[in-house]
Amino acid sequence: MKDCWDWQAVPAYAASNHANSGRTKTIELQDQVAIVTGAGQGIGLACVLKLAEAGANVVCADINGEKAEQAAQAAKSLGRKALVVMADLGDVGEISRMIEETVAEFGRLDIIVNNAGVTRRAYIMDLTEEDFDRINRVNVKGVFFCMQRAATEMIKQKSGRIINIASIAGKGFYGTSNAIYAGTKGAVLAMTKTAAQQLGQHNINVNSVCPGIVFTDIYKGIIEADAKKTGKTPEEVQAAAVATVPISRGNEPADIADMVVFLASPRARNITGQSLNVDGGLVPS
Ligand SMILES: NC(=O)c1ccc[n+]([C@@H]2O[C@H](COP(=O)([O-])OP(=O)(O)OC[C@H]3O[C@@H](n4cnc5c(N)ncnc54)[C@H](O)[C@@H]3O)[C@@H](O)[C@H]2O)c1
């Protein structure tokens, strides 16, 4: 179809869109192969479903094999192929195995969503060396080596999309779970920029999505810790947090997955090195 920038093409473009108006889903990623890390629940699971809806075959990687299996079944129920990889994404050897198993099964790798992440709610003075190592291991080391090992395949193919799930914590969000976590997400934002600059020559786009408040288990843990500390109910704590969001609502995991599918799609071909907030306006940039 001719692009809409040619004004003479507008009537034909509009007619064609009208003819397609019965379609509710856009199949933009037909037969592409996508890895989602931390696929077993929350934002990762939503990414699996939305990528599968958009036509992709999906590799569901998680340290929890049972949940990864459930995610893969969900992708299959949408008519796609799916592979389960049970792996600890803080371990470089496991990351390499995940990439190898993907290529052995599907012969290629088009998209990786580096989503697996960990944290705990803690005041800066209560954080320990164990916290530092545990959180950095998954959130920074894991994301870096997932990018690097995925890029090994994408460079051969001369195309690829790397999408990192960072956080507005990396941009100074005051309500973040802890200072170490904020540091890991800041590191993801910095690595995204450099990776985009260095991998662009291979037609690989690298971007981050920065979620705000998302109703998942990780967020539930934060709310419960705050409720315990303040003597309020989790519902009260959550309502107070949502009241600070300019658009007056938090995110469902699907809100983040929609941005991921967009960044994986041909529509985002010239977007790279960016960190895009999906936060209802909590952090201004
Ligand atoms: N929920 C939020 O409010 C929020 C906000 C900003 C950013 N994020 C980020 O979004 C991402 C997903 O968060 P979520 O809220 O869906 O969390 P979640 O805890 O619901 O899910 C995380 C998933 O990652 C998996 N995982 C954890 N450690 C792993 C490891 N070492 N190897 C493999 N898998 C592992 C878990 O088993 C789980 O399935 C994280 O990177 C998180 O930092 C979340």
The ligand as an ORCA input file, in Angstrom:
! r2SCAN-3c Opt
* xyz 0 1
  N       5.264     -3.851     38.278
  C       5.742     -2.621     38.261
  O       5.145     -1.689     38.872
  C       6.984     -2.301     37.454
  C       7.314     -0.948     37.287
  C       8.449     -0.620     36.570
  C       9.232     -1.629     36.035
  N       8.902     -2.926     36.201
  C       9.793     -3.943     35.615
  O       9.056     -4.817     34.799
  C       9.688     -6.101     34.775
  C       8.658     -7.175     35.071
  O       8.088     -6.905     36.325
  P       6.718     -7.537     36.845
  O       6.057     -6.465     37.609
  O       6.005     -8.216     35.741
  O       7.335     -8.583     37.895
  P       6.850    -10.025     38.397
  O       7.580    -10.256     39.657
  O       5.368    -10.129     38.375
  O       7.421    -11.006     37.272
  C       8.799    -11.162     37.075
  C       9.047    -12.480     36.351
  O      10.463    -12.595     36.179
  C      10.855    -13.885     36.572
  N      12.234    -13.867     37.055
  C      12.713    -13.252     38.163
  N      14.018    -13.493     38.303
  C      14.382    -14.280     37.264
  C      15.595    -14.883     36.864
  N      16.718    -14.750     37.580
  N      15.613    -15.623     35.737
  C      14.479    -15.782     35.017
  N      13.293    -15.258     35.343
  C      13.247    -14.513     36.464
  C       9.877    -14.290     37.663
  O       9.835    -15.707     37.846
  C       8.580    -13.702     37.139
  O       7.904    -14.613     36.275
  C      10.831     -6.026     35.779
  O      12.048     -5.800     35.101
  C      10.463     -4.833     36.648
  O      11.587     -4.231     37.232
  C       7.797     -3.292     36.912
*
